């Protein structure tokens, strides 16, 4: 009987120890911090309900749990400002289209805002493998394709999240192809095609895959004010005259709206002719032959593979 009591005592202790260890393990599991990857952060924040739906629709949840990565995250307000009223507006699009769009927002390494800023004037790599341009404005704000980072350096276990003010649009068309997407720039397209028939320089500027230019594209009313009643009327114009005009509305380099400062810019026209830029209350451009009347820049940052377009309400005259 004594041996049985010893055995029972030993067995009881073993059971108690097992229960204690089990409780400790359960407490540890309960208190263990769950991983918060980029995908988890977005899914658990109501500010990103449209983005979360887009990620699910594009089947990118697991990709955003790998890393390290950087997500340029449009919040719900950014989606609405970009024409997506709600999650349904996103999920009604083909999943492959949304996947390509979201991959354009994912950088291939974890980068702080300060690290992104070091690429000012250059492109940064993303999962879509399409160019995205970084600029830093005079106030130190960092922009990608002219879209501002409005909240920086939100940490996740596998990288960094920066909130952006709009949905980024991948760049895939040259200047002439991009112009053709805007009905209010139909006259500029017709003038460019007519002028290019007699100017190899304009052909190169509008279609070159390597050079970068900024085109102040006069809108349709601007050409009407110049004396062209319809886009077809430019077909009767002298190509050399149109080329001279258009080259004066082009400056070398990609200059996004946030990088303009007041001063003179040398144009692509022969003779180093310049235009005057004034910033403060919007962007205003004055040509030498405009009698002091400024062209007001309206739509800005129409991005192309070989430059950027800003629409204006007046044709700049040399």
N, C-alpha and C positions, 0 to 999 in steps of 0.2 A: 504493500500500500504506500509505503514511503516513496518508492521509486515512481509510482504513478503520480503522486503529488508533485514530485520534482518535475516530471515530464509535463504535467499540466501547467505548472508555474512557468516553465520555459516556453511552452506553446502560447500561453496567454501573453507573455511579454513580446513574443514574436508578432503576434496578431496586432498588439497595441502599436509596436514600432511601425508595422506595415501601414496601419491606419494613419499614424502621424505623418509618415513619409508621403502617403497618398494625399493627405490634406495640404501639406506643404507644396507638393507638385501642382495641385489644383489651384492653390493660391497664386503660384508663380505664373501658371497659364492664364489665370484671370487678369493678373496685373501686367502681363507682358505687353509692351507697346507694339501694336500692329504696324507693319510697314505702311508708310504713306508715300507711295510713288506719285509721279506726276498724274497718272490716270486716277489714282485715289483722291488726290487733292481736288481735281476738277469735279469728280463725281460727287464729292461731299460738300461742295460749295454752291449754294443756290444762285450765286452771281453768274455761274457758268452753265446754267441749265441747257442752253442751246448748244454750246460746245460739247457738253457731255453727251447729248443726243447725237451730235454729229460724229463723235468718236465711236460710239456704239454702232451707228449706221455704217461707218467706214471700216469697222472691225479692226480698230487700231488700239484697243485696250491693252493687249499684251505688248505691243511695240512700245507703248508709253510706260510700261513697267520695266523695260530694259534700260540700258544707258551706259554711261551718263549722257543726258540730253538737255536741251533747252527748248522750252515751249513758249512761243510768242502767242499768248492766249487772248483771243478776243472775248470779252465778256458779253453778256446779253445785249447791253446797250450798243456795243460795237457791231454785233450781228445786225441789229435793227437799223443802225446807221448805214450799213452796207447793203440793205435791201432784203434782209431775211427777217420777216416779221416775228417768227416763232420757230420752234423746233420742227414743226410740220413742214415749214418752207424749206428746211434743209433736208429732211428725210424723204421728201418727195423727189429729190434729185437722185440720179443714179449713184449707187454707192461708190463706184470707181471714180466718179467725178469728185465726190466729197473727199475720198481718200487722197487723191492727188492734191486737192486744195489744202487739206490739213497737213500733209507732208511738207508743204511749202512753209509751214509755220514751225517746223521742228528742226532746230540746229543740231548738228552731228556731234556736239560736245556740250558740256556744262559750262556756260559762260555768264559771268556777271554783266550788268549793264556797263560797267567801266571797261570790261574786256571787249564787249561789242563795240564800244565807242572808239577803240584803237583802230578799227577798220574803216574809219571815216573816209568817205570817197571811194571805198572799195566794195566788193561783194563778200558775202558770208555764205559758207556751204550749208545746205539743208538737205533733208531726205528726198525732196523732189528733184534735186540736182538741176535747179533752174536759178538764174541769177537773182539775188536780192541785194539791194544797195543800201548801205549804211551812210547816214549823214548826221552830223551834230550841228545844231543851230547855235546862234550867238548866245543863247541863254543856257547852253549846255545840255539841252534835251536831245535824246537819242531817237532817231527815226529810222525805220526800215521801209524803203520805197515811199518815203514821205509820210509814213504812218507812225505816230508818236507812241513811245512807251510811256504809259501813264502811271504804272505801278511796277517797280523793279524789284528783282532779287528775292522773290518768294521761294523758299527752299522746299525741296522734296527729297526723299531718300535717294532718288536716282537722277537728280539734277536741279534745274532752276526754272522758274516760271516768271515771265514778264508779261504783264497785262498790256495789251495794245488797244488803241482807240477805234480801229476798224479792222475788218477782215482784209488780209493781204491778198493781192491778186497776182498770180504768177505772170511773168513777162515772157511772151513767146513770139511777138510780132515786131517787125521793123517799123520805122517811123511812118512810111507810106501806108503800110498795112493797118497800122493803128489808127491813122487819120480816117480811113475808110469806115471805121466803126461808128463814127459820129455824124449824124445827118446835118447838124448845124455847122459842119466843116466841109460840106460838099464842094463849095467853091474853091477852097484851099486844095482839095484833092485834084480837081480839074485843072487848076492853075499849075500845080506841081507837075502833073503829067504832061501838060503842054510845054512848060518851061524845060522839063527834062529832055524833051525831044531835041533840043538844041544845046544842052549843057551836060557834059559828062560829069561836071562837078556836082550838080544837083542829083543826078542819078546815084553817084557815090554817097552823098550825104544821106539821102533818104533810104538807101537799101544796103549800105555797107554793113557787114557783120562785125567789124572791128572798131570803126571810128565812133565817137560819141559827140552828139550835137544837141543843142536846145533850140527848138523851133517855137517862135511866137506865132501861132497859127491864127491868122485873122478869121473871124467867123463869117458866116454868109452875108450878114448885113454890112460888114466892113468892106467886102468886095462890091456889094451893091452901091455903097457910098462912093466907091472908087470909080464907078461907071460901068460895071458889069451887071446886066440885068438878070443873068441866069448862069449856071455853071457852064452850059454849052457855049456861052458867048466868049469864054476864054479861048476857045478853039480858033477863033479868028484873030487873036492877039499875037503880037510879035513874041516868039519864044524868048528872044534876047531881053526884051523889056520885062517879061514876067520873071525871068531868071535873075535879073538885076534886083527886082523888088524882093523876091523870095529870099535871096542870099542875104539881103539886108535885115531880114526877119529871123535870121539864124545866127547863133553864136556857138563857137566851138566849146565842147565839153558838156557834160550832163550837170545842169544846174537846177536843183529842185527848189520849190517855192520858198522853203524855210532858209535857204542859203543865199538868197538875194540880199544885197546891201546897196544903199544909195551910192551911185557913182556911174562911171562909164564902162561899157562893155564893147570890146572890138567884135565886129560881126564877121561873117564869112564872105561878105562882099569884097570885091577888089578895092585896093587902095586903103585898107585898114580903116574903113569907115566905122564909126562907133555910134552907139545909141546910149541914151541916158536912162538910168534906172532910178526910180524914187520909191522908197518903201516907208511904211509908217501906217497910213490909212489904206491898206491893201498894197498892191504892186502896180505901178504906173510906169509906162515906157514912152519915151519921147524920141522920135526920129528927127534927123537934121532937116528933113523936108516937110515936117508936120506943122510948121508954124507955131511951135510951142504947145500944140494940143496933144495931150497924152493919150496913149492907148491904155485902157484899163484891162488888166489881166483878170479874166473870170475863172473858168475851170482851170485848175492847175494839176500838175503831176500826172499827166497821161503818159505812162511809162512804156517805152519800147526797148527792144534789145540793143538798139544803137543810139539811144538818147531819150529825151523827154519832150513833151509837148505842153505848152500853156496856151490856152485860147485867149484871144484879145478881141476888142471891139473896134479896132482901127488897123489899117494896113500901115506899117512903118515905112516912111519914104526916105530915101537917102538924100 
